[in-house]
């Protein structure tokens, strides 16, 4: 962020402005996937430790959002969907956002360490660093693969939750990581297709800008297809089961179909027609991730009642 004119142009901020700095919508997905990772892990935490751990992960996610908005304030004011954020709108000074992000990052990591274990704290610190530095400060403006490589940051939360509960990294937590990692590119490229001019105006090398719509559509379909085996593989682990498998099959059919519609779009069609398919794929992608992790949660609850998993059907799969 280089635009010095952003300093000194602030108006009085409200509490809501500081909440917006923490990107609560993004935070909610981070917290949910981390919570599921914590719940489905073997062993588990004391309820008080779990509440504190979830709070620390939420604060860490919010800190990442504040640091992202601090650095990106110059390009945020060039895009229609971000120009009213607190910093470009002049309601919060960049220095305040930086201080908030750094302070919350330190608080979240230290408290998670004291409450759970060092591995969980380290993974949370890596998540914050990767999102704020590797993605925001480097990849976002440097390469059209920004979303792919930068997706690592958003994929860590279930691993953090699992590590908080077990102190380990496991195949199950790595598969949850992979599910989010492979989901991220088609999710964001679908968004980029119908806010294309925003990224171009800000000079962000999104794939839609550097390689065009056709290439972006091809990539969306390829990643949607590669996502299928990752999603289904979780069904055959100790945290999966028949309920998850049914949900995963239906969701992947739905998502691939939505991405196929985007891929088949004719450039001769009107903008409104093209955007209808792209918006639909983006909406489906939101349901996709939430429902996969919800199905894992259901499997965990059924297992607690002696009803879940393949063992309940007399099968030894995943155990």
VMD Tcl script that draws the C-alpha trace (Angstrom):
set ca {
  {0.00 0.00 0.00}
  {1.67 3.20 -1.16}
  {-0.96 5.92 -1.38}
  {-0.01 8.34 1.37}
  {-3.13 10.38 0.74}
  {-5.06 7.75 2.64}
  {-3.48 9.07 5.84}
  {-5.14 12.07 7.41}
  {-8.43 11.73 5.51}
  {-10.33 9.91 8.23}
  {-13.70 10.78 9.70}
  {-15.00 9.54 13.01}
  {-15.18 5.75 13.00}
  {-17.94 3.71 14.59}
  {-17.67 0.36 16.32}
  {-19.20 -1.18 13.19}
  {-16.29 0.10 11.09}
  {-13.82 -1.84 13.21}
  {-16.01 -4.93 12.94}
  {-15.97 -4.58 9.14}
  {-12.16 -4.46 9.26}
  {-12.22 -7.99 10.65}
  {-14.13 -9.30 7.60}
  {-16.87 -11.04 9.61}
  {-18.31 -12.92 6.60}
  {-14.94 -14.52 5.86}
  {-14.41 -15.06 9.58}
  {-17.65 -17.02 9.88}
  {-16.50 -19.62 7.34}
  {-13.08 -19.87 8.98}
  {-14.62 -20.36 12.41}
  {-17.10 -22.96 11.18}
  {-14.51 -25.13 9.40}
  {-12.13 -24.85 12.35}
  {-14.93 -25.79 14.75}
  {-15.81 -28.85 12.68}
  {-12.14 -29.86 12.58}
  {-12.09 -29.60 16.37}
  {-15.32 -31.55 16.88}
  {-14.57 -34.45 14.53}
  {-11.06 -34.95 15.93}
  {-10.60 -37.89 18.31}
  {-10.37 -37.10 21.98}
  {-11.65 -33.57 22.10}
  {-11.29 -30.56 24.35}
  {-12.98 -29.45 27.55}
  {-15.95 -27.22 26.57}
  {-14.28 -24.14 28.06}
  {-11.05 -24.84 26.16}
  {-13.06 -25.32 22.99}
  {-14.85 -21.98 23.40}
  {-11.54 -20.18 23.97}
  {-9.90 -21.98 21.04}
  {-12.73 -21.04 18.67}
  {-12.54 -17.45 19.91}
  {-8.77 -17.36 19.30}
  {-9.20 -18.72 15.76}
  {-11.92 -16.13 15.09}
  {-9.71 -13.32 16.40}
  {-6.81 -14.59 14.28}
  {-9.02 -14.61 11.20}
  {-10.19 -11.08 12.00}
  {-6.59 -9.94 12.44}
  {-5.78 -11.29 8.97}
  {-8.71 -9.34 7.57}
  {-7.56 -6.10 9.19}
  {-4.03 -6.52 7.86}
  {-5.42 -7.30 4.41}
  {-7.55 -4.14 4.41}
  {-4.62 -2.07 5.64}
  {-2.37 -3.17 2.79}
  {-5.06 -3.18 0.09}
  {-6.62 0.20 0.91}
  {-5.17 1.77 -2.26}
  {-6.77 -0.77 -4.59}
  {-9.93 -1.15 -2.49}
  {-10.95 2.41 -3.31}
  {-10.71 1.62 -7.04}
  {-13.25 -1.21 -6.92}
  {-16.99 -0.69 -6.61}
  {-17.56 -3.52 -4.17}
  {-14.76 -2.40 -1.80}
  {-14.53 1.38 -2.08}
  {-16.82 1.88 0.92}
  {-14.65 -0.16 3.25}
  {-13.56 1.78 6.36}
  {-10.05 2.75 5.21}
  {-10.67 3.87 1.59}
  {-13.86 5.62 2.75}
  {-11.78 7.58 5.27}
  {-13.46 6.33 8.43}
  {-10.44 4.43 9.83}
  {-6.79 5.48 9.50}
  {-4.46 2.89 7.92}
  {-2.22 2.98 10.99}
  {-5.13 2.06 13.24}
  {-5.96 -0.96 11.08}
  {-2.32 -2.08 11.11}
  {-2.08 -1.75 14.89}
  {-5.35 -3.62 15.35}
  {-4.26 -6.44 13.06}
  {-0.86 -6.88 14.73}
  {-2.27 -6.72 18.27}
  {-5.05 -9.21 17.57}
  {-2.64 -11.57 15.81}
  {-0.34 -11.71 18.82}
  {-3.24 -12.10 21.24}
  {-4.84 -14.93 19.25}
  {-1.66 -16.96 18.80}
  {-0.47 -16.65 22.41}
  {-3.89 -17.43 23.89}
  {-4.35 -20.46 21.64}
  {-0.93 -21.75 22.73}
  {-1.75 -21.29 26.41}
  {-5.21 -22.83 26.02}
  {-4.41 -25.80 23.77}
  {-0.91 -26.56 22.44}
  {2.05 -25.21 20.51}
  {1.19 -26.92 17.21}
  {-2.23 -25.29 17.01}
  {-0.70 -21.90 17.81}
  {2.01 -22.32 15.18}
  {-0.54 -23.32 12.54}
  {-2.66 -20.26 13.41}
  {0.42 -18.02 13.17}
  {1.30 -19.54 9.79}
  {-2.28 -18.96 8.62}
  {-2.19 -15.28 9.57}
  {1.27 -14.78 8.06}
  {0.37 -16.56 4.83}
  {-2.82 -14.57 4.29}
  {-1.42 -11.18 5.30}
  {2.07 -11.42 3.81}
  {2.36 -14.23 1.25}
  {-1.07 -13.72 -0.33}
  {-1.98 -10.07 0.31}
  {1.43 -8.40 0.01}
  {2.98 -10.66 -2.63}
  {0.81 -13.06 -4.62}
  {-2.35 -11.00 -5.06}
  {-0.66 -8.38 -7.24}
  {2.06 -10.60 -8.72}
  {0.49 -13.62 -10.41}
  {-2.81 -14.85 -11.93}
  {-2.32 -17.92 -9.73}
  {-2.85 -15.70 -6.67}
  {-6.07 -17.46 -5.74}
  {-4.62 -20.95 -6.19}
  {-1.46 -20.47 -4.14}
  {-3.08 -18.01 -1.76}
  {-5.85 -20.52 -1.06}
  {-3.48 -22.23 1.37}
  {-4.34 -19.61 3.99}
  {-8.06 -20.33 3.91}
  {-7.44 -24.07 4.00}
  {-5.64 -24.15 7.35}
  {-8.57 -23.58 9.82}
  {-9.78 -27.21 10.08}
  {-6.15 -28.26 10.58}
  {-5.84 -25.67 13.35}
  {-9.02 -27.01 14.97}
  {-7.82 -30.62 14.68}
  {-4.41 -29.72 16.10}
  {-6.05 -27.85 18.99}
  {-7.93 -31.01 19.94}
  {-5.21 -33.58 19.29}
  {-1.85 -31.82 19.08}
  {-1.25 -33.59 15.76}
  {-1.68 -33.37 12.00}
  {-3.42 -36.38 10.45}
  {-4.60 -37.67 7.05}
  {-8.12 -36.54 7.98}
  {-7.05 -32.97 8.71}
  {-4.95 -32.90 5.53}
  {-7.97 -34.01 3.49}
  {-10.10 -31.25 5.04}
  {-7.29 -28.85 4.10}
  {-7.27 -30.24 0.54}
  {-11.04 -29.92 0.23}
  {-10.93 -26.19 0.92}
  {-7.76 -25.71 -1.15}
  {-9.27 -27.29 -4.27}
  {-12.61 -25.52 -3.73}
  {-11.10 -22.04 -3.50}
  {-10.10 -21.44 -7.17}
  {-13.47 -22.24 -8.82}
  {-15.26 -20.36 -6.04}
  {-13.27 -17.14 -6.53}
  {-12.90 -17.37 -10.31}
  {-16.69 -17.61 -10.62}
  {-16.87 -14.41 -8.57}
  {-14.15 -12.79 -10.69}
  {-16.11 -13.51 -13.87}
  {-19.01 -11.29 -12.82}
  {-16.94 -8.58 -11.12}
  {-14.30 -8.64 -13.88}
  {-14.05 -4.89 -14.40}
  {-13.37 -4.34 -10.68}
  {-10.17 -6.39 -10.75}
  {-9.09 -4.81 -14.02}
  {-9.66 -1.30 -12.66}
  {-7.49 -2.11 -9.65}
  {-4.74 -3.72 -11.71}
  {-5.04 -7.09 -9.98}
  {-3.77 -9.91 -12.26}
  {-6.77 -12.13 -11.77}
  {-6.93 -15.01 -14.25}
  {-9.98 -13.43 -15.90}
  {-7.87 -10.34 -16.66}
  {-4.60 -11.94 -17.73}
  {-5.88 -14.94 -19.68}
  {-9.50 -14.04 -20.46}
  {-12.91 -15.51 -19.75}
  {-12.43 -18.67 -21.79}
  {-9.34 -19.67 -19.85}
  {-11.03 -18.87 -16.53}
  {-13.99 -21.06 -17.46}
  {-11.70 -23.92 -18.44}
  {-9.88 -23.64 -15.12}
  {-13.15 -23.56 -13.17}
  {-14.33 -26.81 -14.73}
  {-10.96 -28.55 -14.29}
  {-10.76 -27.63 -10.60}
  {-14.39 -28.66 -10.04}
  {-13.59 -32.10 -11.49}
  {-10.36 -32.42 -9.48}
  {-12.31 -31.51 -6.37}
  {-14.57 -34.57 -6.66}
  {-12.10 -37.30 -5.57}
  {-10.83 -35.13 -2.71}
  {-14.35 -34.62 -1.39}
  {-15.29 -38.28 -1.76}
  {-12.06 -39.50 -0.14}
  {-13.13 -37.99 3.19}
  {-16.09 -40.39 3.25}
  {-13.74 -43.35 3.65}
  {-11.82 -42.01 6.65}
  {-12.72 -42.43 10.33}
  {-14.51 -39.05 10.30}
  {-16.62 -39.91 7.24}
  {-19.46 -42.33 6.70}
  {-22.52 -43.10 4.58}
  {-24.29 -39.83 5.39}
  {-21.28 -37.80 4.33}
  {-20.85 -39.93 1.18}
  {-24.43 -39.34 0.03}
  {-24.14 -35.61 0.70}
  {-20.77 -35.41 -1.06}
  {-22.01 -37.24 -4.17}
  {-25.06 -34.98 -4.50}
  {-23.10 -31.79 -3.85}
  {-20.39 -32.68 -6.33}
  {-22.92 -33.49 -9.04}
  {-24.59 -30.13 -8.35}
  {-21.35 -28.16 -8.34}
  {-19.88 -29.83 -11.44}
  {-23.16 -29.22 -13.28}
  {-23.07 -25.52 -12.30}
  {-19.44 -25.20 -13.43}
  {-20.25 -27.02 -16.66}
  {-22.90 -24.39 -17.43}
  {-20.27 -21.69 -16.92}
  {-17.82 -23.55 -19.17}
  {-20.40 -23.97 -21.95}
  {-21.33 -20.28 -22.06}
  {-21.09 -18.73 -25.52}
  {-19.24 -15.42 -25.71}
  {-21.94 -14.20 -28.10}
  {-24.50 -14.32 -25.29}
  {-25.40 -11.19 -23.39}
  {-23.56 -10.17 -20.24}
  {-26.73 -10.81 -18.21}
  {-27.01 -14.37 -19.53}
  {-23.36 -15.15 -18.84}
  {-23.48 -13.67 -15.38}
  {-26.55 -15.71 -14.48}
  {-24.54 -18.94 -14.81}
  {-21.53 -17.48 -13.04}
  {-23.57 -16.14 -10.14}
  {-25.30 -19.51 -9.85}
  {-21.96 -21.35 -9.70}
  {-20.71 -18.93 -7.06}
  {-23.83 -19.46 -4.92}
  {-23.59 -23.23 -5.30}
  {-19.95 -23.07 -4.20}
  {-21.00 -21.41 -0.94}
  {-23.47 -24.20 -0.18}
  {-20.89 -26.78 -1.30}
  {-18.31 -26.12 1.38}
  {-20.77 -25.43 4.19}
  {-22.74 -28.62 3.57}
  {-19.66 -30.84 3.27}
  {-18.45 -29.73 6.68}
  {-21.99 -29.93 8.06}
  {-22.14 -33.56 6.90}
  {-18.91 -34.29 8.79}
  {-20.48 -32.74 11.85}
  {-23.58 -34.92 11.45}
  {-21.40 -38.02 11.17}
  {-19.66 -37.05 14.41}
  {-22.97 -36.58 16.22}
  {-24.30 -39.90 14.93}
  {-21.09 -41.63 16.02}
  {-21.51 -40.19 19.51}
  {-24.93 -41.86 19.62}
  {-23.54 -45.14 18.24}
  {-25.33 -44.64 14.92}
  {-22.72 -43.09 12.63}
  {-19.87 -44.22 10.45}
  {-19.42 -47.35 8.38}
  {-19.18 -49.48 11.49}
  {-22.87 -48.80 12.18}
  {-23.58 -50.63 8.92}
  {-21.31 -53.50 9.85}
  {-18.55 -52.31 7.48}
  {-14.93 -51.72 8.35}
  {-14.43 -48.82 5.97}
  {-12.46 -45.89 7.33}
  {-11.84 -47.39 10.72}
}
mol new
graphics top color blue
foreach p $ca { graphics top sphere $p radius 0.5 }
foreach p [lrange $ca 0 end-1] q [lrange $ca 1 end] { graphics top cylinder $p $q radius 0.2 }
display resetview
